[in-house]
Amino acid sequence: MTLVDAPEAVATYLRAKTDTDVGTIVGCFTPDAVVHDEGRDHVGTAEIRAWAEGVAAAYTLTRTVRSVRGVGAATVVAVEIAGDFPGSPVLLHHHFTLADGSLAALTICP
């Protein structure tokens, strides 16, 4: 599977992250979605917006999609992230769960 074959919400999210388009990022999620990143849950679009804005403000990042695969009902995307943070670059796995075409959950882990 490639990003072209990924569900539209996943591809849109990854493009928006690259462009730091917070409005589009938030628009990919269901109203009650959960993002789990760096040991913390961000629940609902208001918290997801704050999370996305915080990441965009804190770091200058580049993202390179390394692989995309379907795992059951989930889509797992390996993304190499490089930037102005300790340990750069890192390979992070993004586990997406969809509901009715939107992102219901995203877990980001090494």
C-alpha positions as CSV (number, residue, x, y, z in Angstrom):
1,M,0.0,0.0,0.0
2,T,1.2,3.5,-0.7
3,L,0.0,6.9,0.5
4,V,-2.1,7.1,-2.7
5,D,-3.9,3.9,-1.7
6,A,-4.4,5.0,1.9
7,P,-7.8,6.2,3.2
8,E,-8.4,9.8,2.1
9,A,-8.5,11.1,5.8
10,V,-5.1,9.5,6.4
11,A,-3.6,11.0,3.2
12,T,-5.2,14.4,3.9
13,Y,-3.9,14.4,7.5
14,L,-0.3,13.6,6.4
15,R,-0.3,16.3,3.7
16,A,-1.7,18.8,6.2
17,K,1.0,17.9,8.8
18,T,3.7,18.5,6.2
19,D,2.1,21.9,5.4
20,T,1.4,22.7,9.0
21,D,-2.3,23.3,8.1
22,V,-3.9,23.0,11.5
23,G,-7.4,23.6,10.3
24,T,-7.2,20.8,7.8
25,I,-5.6,18.5,10.4
26,V,-8.4,19.1,12.8
27,G,-11.0,18.6,10.0
28,C,-9.7,15.0,9.5
29,F,-11.0,13.9,12.9
30,T,-14.3,13.0,14.3
31,P,-15.6,15.3,17.1
32,D,-14.7,12.8,19.8
33,A,-11.5,11.5,18.3
34,V,-8.4,10.7,20.5
35,V,-4.8,11.4,19.6
36,H,-2.2,9.6,21.7
37,D,1.3,11.2,21.4
38,E,4.2,11.4,23.7
39,G,2.4,9.5,26.5
40,R,-0.6,11.9,26.5
41,D,-4.2,11.7,25.2
42,H,-5.8,14.6,23.4
43,V,-9.5,14.1,23.3
44,G,-11.9,16.0,21.0
45,T,-11.2,18.5,18.3
46,A,-10.4,21.4,20.7
47,E,-7.6,19.4,22.4
48,I,-6.4,18.0,19.0
49,R,-6.2,21.6,17.7
50,A,-4.1,22.7,20.7
51,W,-1.8,19.6,20.3
52,A,-1.3,20.4,16.5
53,E,-0.7,24.1,17.2
54,G,1.7,23.2,20.0
55,V,3.8,20.9,17.8
56,A,3.8,23.4,15.0
57,A,5.0,26.2,17.3
58,A,7.6,24.2,19.1
59,Y,9.5,22.6,16.3
60,T,10.6,23.0,12.7
61,L,10.1,19.6,11.2
62,T,10.3,17.7,8.0
63,R,8.3,14.5,7.5
64,T,9.0,11.7,5.0
65,V,6.5,8.8,4.7
66,R,8.5,5.6,4.6
67,S,5.8,3.0,4.5
68,V,2.0,2.6,4.5
69,R,0.2,-0.6,5.3
70,G,-3.2,-1.8,6.3
71,V,-3.4,-3.8,9.6
72,G,-7.0,-5.1,10.0
73,A,-9.2,-2.0,10.1
74,A,-6.3,0.3,10.9
75,T,-3.7,2.0,8.7
76,V,-0.2,2.2,9.9
77,V,2.2,4.8,8.4
78,A,5.9,4.9,9.2
79,V,7.1,8.5,9.1
80,E,10.7,9.7,9.4
81,I,10.6,13.0,11.3
82,A,13.7,15.3,11.4
83,G,14.0,18.7,12.9
84,D,15.3,20.8,15.7
85,F,14.7,18.3,18.6
86,P,17.1,16.0,20.4
87,G,17.5,12.6,18.8
88,S,16.5,13.8,15.3
89,P,15.7,12.1,13.0
90,V,13.3,9.5,14.4
91,L,11.0,7.0,12.7
92,L,7.5,7.2,14.2
93,H,4.6,4.9,13.5
94,H,1.2,6.5,13.1
95,H,-1.7,4.1,13.8
96,F,-4.9,5.5,12.4
97,T,-8.4,4.2,13.1
98,L,-11.3,5.5,11.0
99,A,-15.0,5.9,11.6
100,D,-17.3,6.9,8.7
101,G,-14.3,8.1,6.7
102,S,-12.9,10.4,9.4
103,L,-10.1,9.8,11.9
104,A,-11.4,8.4,15.2
105,A,-8.1,7.6,16.7
106,L,-4.4,8.2,16.1
107,T,-1.6,6.7,18.2
108,I,1.9,7.9,17.5
109,C,4.8,5.7,18.8
110,P,8.4,4.7,18.0
